[in-house]
Amino acid sequence: MIFVELDEFKKDLKSLLKKYRSLTEDLAMIKQILLVFPNKRPPFFLR
């Protein structure tokens, strides 16, 4: 699976990282979940 980030997303992410310091790690976790369970839908509750 290939993840593509739009320029708008990168800009918004940069400003949000100042407020939410764990956002980079949270996005990395979501990407890992999507790699394993590509058909799951938010909020990604895995039991």
HELIX and SHEET records of a PDB file:
HELIX    1   1 ASP A    7  LYS A   19  1                                  13    
HELIX    2   2 LEU A   23  VAL A   36  1                                  14    
END                                                                             
